[in-house]
Amino acid sequence: MQLRFTALYFFLVVVLSGCAGGVRYGTLNNYMKSGNCSLASGYVEKSKEDYGTNKRLLFYLDSGMVNMLCGKYRKSNQYLHEAEDLAERLWTKSISREAASFMLNDYTIPYAGEDFERALINLFSAINYVMLDKYDDALVECRRLDANLTMFNGKYEEKNVYKEDAFGRYLSGIIYEATGSLDDAFIDYYKAYHVFRDYYADYGTAMPITLVEDLFRVAGATGRLDEIRPELQDYSGLKIQSYKETEGLGKLVLIHFNGISPIKIDNRIYIPTASGPVTLAFPKYRVILPSCRGSRLIVQSESGRITVDTELVEDINRIAVKNLADRKGRIIARTIARAVAKQAAIHLATKDIKNRETRQMARILLNVINTAIEKADKRSWRTLPGEIYMTRVFLNPGRYSVRVRACDGEKDLVSSMDMRAGETRFLLYNTMY
């Protein structure tokens, strides 16, 4: 009788855990690629119930990103704030959640997000706020980004490589400078410089030259050039405008989202035993590299044309892969422990079967059923960009048109824009789809 209940239990789990709700990302990607924002956002909204309780976080994250790409920054942040609140609640319940999934698989519990995904909620919220000219709110998000990364790493003995966000620091410095807080801008530019050095070692992301220029320029304005010169000797040959030279100019900042984020896939191991195959399943990322890398900002006025190339400031592809690798040991330990527990349950359910061959066949059957139950958790924030590029240019006050050149040619970004002295303006461009 116990074997029957155990077999039925395993069968029901196979059926229930195999139900993958949510949007069909191929359909969503096609809507986004065609530029049909109303269909894309409507499709995600209509799929809310399809996500289900255990993927509710992904509904908020996908809704936030789709609305952001469609220029609905306020609505995007409403969803991202919902996502942050839910992720925080799920994170604080992580111990009880892990216990609930111990005998089944992670699909039976709500997805709480990878550490880097939860941190990026704040980064994209900050970008939304700068697009809305809400600089104080953007700075709050930048500070929360830093605090959350510190908190996430605080629970691990072996720390994640992704413990600070270089682009978040750089963006914070730009915002502080835009509001006239030069000392705070210097601090964040300097911190960004140090984190980008780590980015190069960890992800191969080169130091943005615009950051070095901004650091030198603001260091000169705050009387701190001597403080940074020993570390920045390699850049001593750069021709850098002083703060006084740029004080009467406007600043245009372009943020470029490129490519799509990596996809989680199964990495399965089958261990043959006398009682049938023991299955271990781990997630790993498959990176889909974009065919086009980088872009060029083109600003045109009656007096001439200015072109400047963007620089990579956030390689989300590599951050994701490294972040998952950092917790690989924790995933393996948990997966092995779950496999041991399942084997104990199978042996307990079959121990009263007197016939040895029947008992062995029953154990093999339950282990075969378990191969369908044991699944790697492949849930992830699929609507993230794979890369973020950025550049900035100083402009004389006046009227400009703005274009961006990428692999698919030049595109109009703004047909007519008035730039005022001392003003900082942000533009968002994406070639994700």
C-alpha positions in Angstrom: 0.0 0.0 0.0 2.8 2.4 0.9 4.4 1.8 -2.5 1.2 2.6 -4.3 0.9 5.9 -2.5 4.5 6.7 -3.2 4.2 5.9 -6.9 1.0 8.0 -7.1 2.7 10.8 -5.3 5.7 10.7 -7.7 3.3 10.6 -10.7 1.3 13.6 -9.5 4.5 15.5 -8.9 5.7 14.7 -12.5 2.5 16.1 -13.9 2.4 19.2 -11.7 6.0 20.1 -11.9 6.0 19.8 -15.6 3.5 22.6 -16.0 5.6 25.6 -17.2 3.5 28.7 -17.2 4.2 32.2 -18.4 4.6 33.9 -21.7 5.9 32.3 -24.9 9.1 34.3 -25.2 9.3 33.6 -29.0 5.9 35.4 -29.4 6.9 38.3 -27.1 10.2 38.7 -28.9 8.4 38.9 -32.2 6.1 41.6 -30.9 9.1 43.6 -29.6 11.1 43.1 -32.8 8.3 44.4 -34.9 8.1 47.5 -32.6 4.5 46.7 -31.6 4.6 47.8 -28.0 0.9 47.7 -27.4 0.7 44.0 -28.4 3.8 43.2 -26.4 2.7 44.8 -23.1 -0.8 43.5 -23.6 0.4 40.0 -24.2 2.4 40.0 -21.0 -0.6 41.4 -19.0 -3.0 38.8 -20.5 -0.5 36.1 -19.5 -0.4 37.1 -15.8 -2.4 34.1 -14.6 -0.4 31.8 -16.9 2.8 32.8 -15.0 1.2 31.3 -11.8 2.1 31.9 -8.2 5.6 30.4 -8.5 6.6 32.7 -11.4 4.8 35.8 -10.2 8.2 37.6 -9.8 8.9 37.0 -13.5 5.6 38.6 -14.5 6.6 41.8 -12.7 10.1 41.7 -14.1 9.0 41.1 -17.7 6.2 43.7 -17.4 8.7 46.2 -16.0 11.2 45.7 -18.9 8.7 45.6 -21.7 7.1 48.9 -20.5 10.5 50.4 -20.1 11.5 49.6 -23.7 8.1 51.0 -24.8 8.9 54.3 -23.1 6.4 53.9 -20.3 8.8 54.6 -17.5 6.3 55.3 -14.7 4.4 52.1 -15.4 7.7 50.2 -15.7 8.7 51.3 -12.3 5.4 50.4 -10.8 6.1 46.8 -11.9 9.7 46.9 -10.9 8.8 48.1 -7.4 6.3 45.3 -7.1 9.1 42.9 -8.2 11.5 44.3 -5.6 9.0 44.0 -2.8 8.1 40.4 -3.8 11.7 39.4 -4.2 12.5 40.8 -0.8 9.7 38.8 0.8 10.7 35.6 -0.9 14.4 36.1 0.0 13.6 36.4 3.7 11.6 33.2 3.5 14.4 31.3 1.7 15.0 28.8 4.5 11.4 27.6 4.6 11.1 27.6 0.8 14.2 25.4 0.5 12.7 22.9 2.9 9.5 22.7 0.9 11.4 21.9 -2.3 13.8 19.4 -0.8 11.9 16.3 -1.8 10.7 17.6 -5.2 12.4 20.3 -7.3 12.6 24.0 -7.3 9.6 24.5 -9.6 7.4 23.7 -6.6 8.4 26.9 -4.9 8.2 30.6 -5.9 11.1 31.9 -8.0 12.9 34.5 -5.9 15.4 35.5 -8.6 19.2 35.3 -8.9 21.2 37.7 -6.8 22.2 39.7 -9.8 18.6 39.9 -11.1 17.4 41.3 -7.8 20.2 43.8 -7.9 19.4 44.9 -11.4 15.9 45.8 -10.5 17.3 48.8 -8.8 19.6 49.7 -11.7 16.8 49.7 -14.2 14.5 51.5 -11.8 17.2 54.2 -11.6 17.4 54.4 -15.4 13.6 54.8 -15.5 13.9 57.7 -13.1 16.6 59.6 -15.0 14.4 59.3 -18.1 11.7 61.0 -16.1 14.1 63.6 -14.8 13.6 62.4 -11.2 17.2 62.5 -10.2 16.7 62.2 -6.4 14.6 59.0 -6.9 17.3 57.7 -9.2 20.0 58.2 -6.6 17.9 56.3 -4.1 17.8 53.4 -6.4 21.5 53.5 -7.0 22.0 53.4 -3.2 19.6 50.5 -2.9 21.5 48.7 -5.6 24.7 48.9 -3.6 23.0 48.1 -0.3 21.3 45.0 -1.8 24.5 43.6 -3.3 26.2 44.0 0.2 23.2 42.3 1.8 23.1 39.4 -0.6 26.8 38.7 -0.2 26.6 38.9 3.5 24.8 35.6 3.7 27.6 33.6 1.9 30.9 32.4 3.3 32.3 32.4 -0.2 31.4 35.8 -1.7 30.0 36.4 -5.2 32.3 38.1 -7.7 29.4 40.4 -8.5 29.5 42.4 -5.2 29.4 45.9 -6.7 27.9 47.3 -9.8 30.3 49.5 -11.8 27.7 51.0 -14.1 25.4 51.8 -11.2 28.3 53.7 -9.6 29.1 55.6 -12.8 25.4 56.5 -13.3 25.2 57.7 -9.8 28.2 60.0 -10.4 26.6 61.4 -13.5 23.4 62.2 -11.6 25.3 63.8 -8.8 27.2 66.0 -11.2 24.0 66.9 -13.0 22.6 68.2 -9.7 25.7 70.1 -8.9 26.9 67.8 -6.1 30.5 67.6 -7.3 32.0 66.0 -4.2 29.5 63.2 -4.3 30.1 62.9 -8.0 33.8 62.5 -7.5 33.3 59.8 -4.8 31.1 57.7 -7.1 33.3 58.3 -10.2 36.3 57.2 -8.2 34.5 54.1 -6.8 33.2 53.3 -10.3 36.8 53.5 -11.6 37.9 50.9 -9.0 35.0 48.6 -9.7 35.6 48.7 -13.4 39.1 47.5 -12.8 37.5 44.5 -11.1 35.1 44.2 -14.0 38.0 43.9 -16.4 39.5 41.1 -14.3 36.2 39.3 -13.8 34.3 39.9 -17.0 36.8 41.3 -19.5 34.9 44.7 -19.5 37.4 47.5 -20.4 37.6 50.7 -18.5 35.3 53.3 -20.1 37.4 56.2 -21.3 34.5 58.6 -20.6 34.6 57.6 -17.0 38.3 58.4 -16.8 37.7 61.8 -18.4 34.8 62.5 -16.0 36.9 61.5 -13.0 39.8 63.8 -14.0 37.4 66.7 -14.8 35.5 66.5 -11.5 38.7 65.8 -9.5 40.1 69.1 -10.9 36.9 70.9 -9.9 37.1 69.6 -6.3 40.8 70.0 -5.9 41.5 66.3 -5.8 43.7 65.7 -8.8 46.7 64.8 -6.6 44.6 62.1 -5.0 44.0 60.2 -8.2 47.1 60.9 -10.3 49.2 58.0 -8.9 46.5 55.5 -9.9 45.7 57.0 -13.3 49.2 57.5 -14.8 48.3 55.3 -17.7 45.8 57.9 -18.8 48.0 61.0 -18.4 48.1 61.4 -22.2 44.3 61.9 -22.5 43.2 65.4 -23.7 40.5 66.2 -21.1 38.2 69.2 -21.0 38.3 70.9 -17.6 35.2 71.4 -15.6 35.4 75.2 -16.3 35.4 74.4 -20.1 32.3 72.3 -19.8 30.4 74.4 -17.3 28.5 76.4 -19.9 27.7 73.3 -22.0 24.9 70.8 -22.0 25.5 67.1 -21.6 23.8 64.4 -23.6 24.0 60.8 -22.2 23.1 57.8 -24.4 22.3 54.4 -22.8 22.1 51.6 -25.3 20.6 48.2 -24.4 21.9 45.5 -26.8 21.1 41.8 -27.3 19.1 39.5 -25.0 20.1 38.0 -21.7 21.4 34.4 -21.5 18.9 31.5 -21.2 19.1 28.8 -18.5 19.3 25.2 -19.8 19.5 21.8 -18.2 22.8 20.2 -17.2 21.8 16.6 -16.3 23.9 13.8 -14.9 22.6 10.2 -14.7 24.3 7.9 -12.3 23.6 4.1 -12.9 22.9 2.1 -9.8 21.4 -1.3 -9.1 18.2 0.5 -8.0 17.9 2.4 -11.3 19.3 5.7 -12.5 19.9 8.4 -10.0 19.4 11.8 -11.6 21.1 15.1 -10.8 20.0 18.3 -12.6 21.8 21.6 -12.5 21.1 24.9 -14.4 23.6 26.5 -16.7 23.4 29.5 -18.9 23.5 29.5 -22.7 24.7 32.9 -23.9 23.3 34.2 -27.2 25.9 36.7 -28.3 24.4 39.6 -30.3 25.5 39.9 -33.9 26.0 43.6 -33.5 28.2 45.0 -30.8 28.3 48.7 -29.8 27.0 51.8 -31.5 27.8 55.4 -32.4 26.0 58.5 -31.3 25.6 61.1 -34.0 24.5 64.7 -33.1 23.8 67.2 -35.9 23.3 70.9 -35.7 23.5 73.8 -38.1 27.1 74.3 -37.0 28.3 70.8 -37.7 28.1 67.1 -36.8 29.6 65.3 -33.8 30.1 61.5 -33.6 31.2 59.5 -30.6 31.3 55.7 -30.0 29.5 54.1 -27.1 31.5 51.9 -24.6 30.4 48.7 -22.9 29.5 49.5 -19.3 27.6 46.4 -18.2 28.1 42.9 -19.6 25.0 41.2 -18.2 25.8 38.0 -20.1 29.0 37.5 -18.3 27.7 38.7 -14.9 24.9 36.1 -15.1 27.2 33.3 -16.0 29.7 34.2 -13.3 27.0 34.7 -10.7 25.6 31.3 -11.4 29.1 29.8 -11.2 29.7 31.4 -7.9 26.8 29.5 -6.4 27.5 26.3 -8.2 28.9 24.7 -5.1 25.7 25.5 -3.2 23.5 24.2 -6.0 25.5 20.9 -6.2 25.4 20.3 -2.4 21.6 20.9 -2.3 21.0 18.7 -5.4 23.0 15.8 -4.0 21.3 16.1 -0.6 17.9 16.0 -2.4 19.0 12.9 -4.4 20.1 11.2 -1.2 16.7 12.1 0.5 14.8 10.7 -2.5 16.7 7.5 -2.5 16.0 7.1 1.2 12.3 7.7 0.6 12.3 5.1 -2.3 14.0 2.5 -0.1 11.6 3.2 2.8 8.5 2.8 0.4 9.7 -0.5 -0.9 11.3 -2.1 2.2 8.2 -4.2 3.0 8.1 -5.9 -0.4 9.2 -9.4 0.4 10.0 -10.6 -3.1 13.5 -9.4 -3.8 13.0 -9.0 -7.6 9.7 -7.2 -7.2 11.3 -4.9 -4.6 14.2 -4.2 -7.0 11.8 -3.5 -9.9 9.8 -1.2 -7.8 12.9 0.8 -6.9 13.9 1.0 -10.5 10.4 2.2 -11.5 10.4 4.9 -8.9 13.9 6.1 -9.9 12.8 6.2 -13.6 9.8 8.3 -12.5 12.2 10.5 -10.5 14.2 11.3 -13.7 11.2 13.3 -14.9 10.7 15.0 -11.5 14.3 16.1 -11.0 14.7 19.2 -13.0 17.1 22.1 -13.0 15.5 25.4 -12.2 15.6 27.2 -15.6 13.5 30.2 -14.6 15.2 33.5 -15.3 14.6 37.2 -16.2 14.4 36.6 -20.0 13.6 40.2 -21.0 16.9 41.6 -19.7 19.4 43.0 -22.3 22.6 41.1 -22.7 24.8 44.2 -22.7 24.5 47.9 -21.8 26.6 50.5 -23.7 26.9 54.1 -22.9 28.5 57.4 -24.0 28.1 61.1 -23.3 28.9 64.2 -25.2 29.1 67.9 -24.3 27.2 70.3 -26.5 26.9 74.0 -27.0 23.5 75.4 -26.2 21.3 75.1 -29.3 19.0 72.8 -31.3 20.1 69.3 -32.4 18.9 66.2 -34.1 20.2 62.9 -32.7 20.8 59.6 -34.6 22.4 56.3 -33.6 24.4 54.1 -35.9 24.5 50.4 -35.3 25.0 47.3 -37.5 21.6 47.8 -39.0 22.3 51.3 -40.1 21.5 54.8 -38.8 18.2 55.5 -37.0 16.6 58.7 -35.9 16.4 59.0 -32.1 15.3 62.6 -31.7 14.4 64.7 -34.7 14.7 68.0 -32.8 16.1 68.7 -29.3 17.0 71.9 -27.6 20.0 71.7 -25.3 20.5 74.3 -22.6 23.7 75.3 -20.8 24.3 73.2 -17.7 21.6 70.7 -18.6 22.0 66.9 -18.6 19.7 64.9 -20.8 19.4 61.1 -21.1 18.4 59.1 -24.1 17.6 55.4 -24.2 18.1 53.2 -27.3 17.8 49.5 -27.7 18.8 46.8 -30.2 17.7 43.9 -28.1 15.5 42.2 -30.7 
